[in-house]
């Protein structure tokens, strides 16, 4: 992925994981995560860097694997 994810893509990737847990997984604050999920028309919206989203996806997968062991 070379472009920043949309808020919908971020929410979909997070699934049932809380925003707090998702943010902690990549060492970011809850507020950062909330801003990434804001609609693009919101003044609070911030773009999540594509590399950070990729890191989240990798860590999320690793987390799922360790839980299933």
C-alpha positions in Angstrom: 0.0 0.0 0.0 1.5 3.3 -1.0 -1.4 5.6 -0.1 -2.8 6.5 3.3 -5.8 4.3 4.3 -9.3 5.8 4.6 -11.1 6.0 7.9 -13.3 3.1 6.7 -10.3 1.0 5.9 -8.8 1.7 9.4 -12.1 0.9 11.1 -12.5 -2.3 9.1 -8.9 -3.5 9.9 -9.4 -2.8 13.6 -12.5 -5.0 13.6 -13.7 -5.7 17.2 -10.4 -4.5 18.7 -11.0 -1.3 20.8 -9.5 1.9 19.7 -7.4 2.0 22.8 -6.0 -1.5 22.2 -5.3 -0.7 18.5 -3.5 2.5 19.4 -1.4 0.7 22.0 -0.5 -2.0 19.6 1.5 0.5 17.5 2.6 2.8 20.4 0.2 5.7 19.6 -2.3 7.5 21.8 -6.0 6.9 21.8 -6.5 10.5 20.5 -4.3 9.8 17.5 -6.4 6.7 16.6 -9.6 8.6 17.0 -8.4 11.3 14.7 -7.5 8.7 12.0 -11.0 7.3 12.2 -12.7 10.6 11.9 -14.5 11.3 8.6 -12.3 13.1 6.1 -14.7 16.1 6.3 -14.1 16.5 10.0 -11.7 19.2 11.2 -10.2 16.6 13.6 -9.4 14.1 10.8 -5.7 13.2 10.4 -4.2 11.0 7.7 -2.6 7.8 9.0 0.7 7.2 7.3 0.6 4.1 5.0 3.7 2.6 6.7 2.0 2.9 10.1 -1.1 1.2 8.8 1.0 -1.6 7.4 2.8 -2.0 10.8 -0.6 -2.2 12.5 -1.7 -4.9 10.1 1.4 -6.9 10.7 1.2 -6.5 14.5 -2.5 -7.3 14.4 -1.8 -10.6 12.6 1.0 -11.5 15.0 -1.3 -10.8 17.9 -4.0 -13.1 16.5 -1.4 -15.8 16.0 -0.1 -15.6 19.5 -3.6 -15.7 20.9 -4.5 -18.9 19.0 -1.4 -20.8 20.1 
